[in-house]
Amino acid sequence: MTNTSYVRTEMLPEKAPPLAQAGAVKWMRENLFSSIPNAILTLLALFFLYKALAGTLPWIFQSSMTADSLGGCRDAIKAAYGEDASGACWAVIRERYHQLLFGFYPSELYWRPILAFVLMLVAIAPVLYDTLPRRILWLTAVYPFLAFWLLWGGSVWLPISIILGFVIGGLAAVYLSNLLGTLGSTLAAILFPILWWMLLAGVFADAMQSILPIGIESVESAMFGGFMLSVTIGITGIALSLPIGIFLALGRQSNLLIIRSLCIGFIEFIRGVPLITLLFVASTLLNYFLPPGTNFDIILRVMIMVTLFASAYMAEVIRGGLAALPKGQYEAADALGLDYWKSMRLIIMPQALKIAIPSIVSNFIGLFKDTTLVSIIGLLDPIGLSNAIRADSNWNGIVWELYGFIALMFWVVCFSMSRYSMYLERKLQTGHS
């Protein structure tokens, strides 16, 4: 009896997996129809989605883009789609989009806010993505002053004089540390720039402008508005609230009673007051405490209040990140012989910020949306401009088109920040799951 074994010498061709075990069908079975309750909820959601789209899509696409008034839109829609048809009047966006974007900024100077926005994208790129050349960080450092000059105009020597204040502070911190010690050099680095800005910066700017006049046309803050105003206030608050919040969070945990008490008092006071109250203080009450004839720009006042408000909440977010770190990380920093600031910069704070990334970005998104509150104090952000546009007799009665366009602009920015937050979390993920 022979025992002959069969050995296949060629590979069998691969077969496609069963339809129910791959692709969209598998995903739907696992996520939408995994059980009877899930299937019922999915069908109900699809029904409500159908009803919503059935009423919304015809309104969006049965629209008019060429009319010059709301009545003209209605007539054009009826002529094109029937007497009973109704649709969106996108003509108001076509006619007033420049106001929604730039407010009453002079049209011949639109290139300046556009250039400032493009430079902002370039300036923040090396901060967001570490694969880009580090040399671009020089643009990041000077961009705030360049953006101020582009938006408001005037002499170029004013932002240069402000930059010189920071240079003076940095030189004081570096060269006076051996003479005055750490505390003395830190106080000098704070005091010298303040004295420069209060006493000499204006004189320097005027003197240099008389010697070498370089400048562009000035634009009053009253002409600022639209999405440009929201971006200006929002980006300023976002950029400044994070470093201020870090110092407030560290100050709240300080062993020095005075510093800890000041930080706690500031944080709890700001968190206990609505933002709109601070905006009213910035727009109205602050004038009573200023010397007569003082011209303190309203947008600058609002920026300061928004930044202080966001900084208090940011401090609590970062404090939560610090509290989430195990005690062993602090002990490891001490074992390496690092002083307080080096341990915070190299070991503690990077980990705390990584833990707090979702909350930090949520604060940024909330801050950017809160910029619409400035319409209550008379600034013409997109919401304020929509009220002004609807006051025009040609567009009186139009609502959804304006608010939909404004919502879309804010959604693009907020969704972009949310996606970047998710990207950053994945990039910094160091777990083993």
Buried (B, 14 or more C-beta within 10 A) or exposed (E): EEEEEEEEEEEEEEEEEEEEEEEEEBEEEEEBBEEEEEEEEBEEEEEEEEEEEEEEEBBBEBBBBEBEBBBBBBEBBBEEBEEEBEBBBBBBBEBBBEBBBBBBBEEEBBEBBBBBBEBBEEBBBBEEEEEEEEEBEEBBEBBBBBBBBBBBBBBBBBBBBBBBBBEBBEEBBEEBBEEBEEEEBBBBBEEBBEEBBEEBBEEBBBEBBEEEEEEBEEBEBBBBBBBBBBBBBBBBBBBBBBEBBBBBBBBBEBEEEEBBEBBBEBBEEBEEEEBEEBBBBBBEEBEEEEEEEEEEEBBBBBBBBBBBBBBBBBBBBBBBBBEEBEEEBBEBBEEEEBEEEEBBEEBBBEBBBBBBBBBBBBBBBEBBBBBBBBBBBEBBBBBBBBEBBBEBEBBEEBEEBBEEBBEEBBEEBBEEBBEBBEEBEEEEEEEEE
